[in-house]
């Protein structure tokens, strides 16, 4: 049973570029959440997708957008990258909502130069 | 904004000793969860304690919850080198948002 998988593992971009990160949830899970974790900090909630719709959003600008596909996989898109977007981006999946245990992927480390 | 605040921020102990980490939070909760993160990779769920529970055990882990003080503690007994990691408490804000503290970085020295 595959867990949560994220791609790519590492990514280097320059300021102003756009990036797409991908996540496949754990088998049987229908809900995907995205988190940003800066170095030395705890993860910060970006948004959550359920039934292909954004269900809740954290305090992130519109440059951060996402999508969920019919197979429950998800993408995180960040436009007009800033140096401050450098972080570990984590995807988590669950069944039915955050009140249940969330299962995390290994993350994508994004460096913006 | 961070919901939880972990204390201490860093903890270094000898293998075999017990490690205690504390977490304080700000709003009322349905449950509180503890996660572990190794070397800046993905988080692993350790234990969930519901608001009507005061103590919960899982193997070498013991979690307590005091809703009157809005605080929780995680005790790891008989620590091992493999316990070296960052530990985070997390609560749910709103319907779906899992909110983490800044974490305690635990180092187990051989």
Interface residues (C-beta under 8 A of the other chain):
Chain A: X4 X31 X33 X35 X37 X39 X40 X41 X42 X43 X44 X45 X48 X55 X56 X58 X59 X88 X90 X92 X97 X98 X99 X101 X102 X103 X104 X105 X106 X107 X109
Chain B: X1 X2 X4 X30 X31 X33 X35 X40 X41 X42 X43 X44 X45 X48 X88 X92 X94 X95 X96 X97 X98 X99 X100 X101 X102 X103
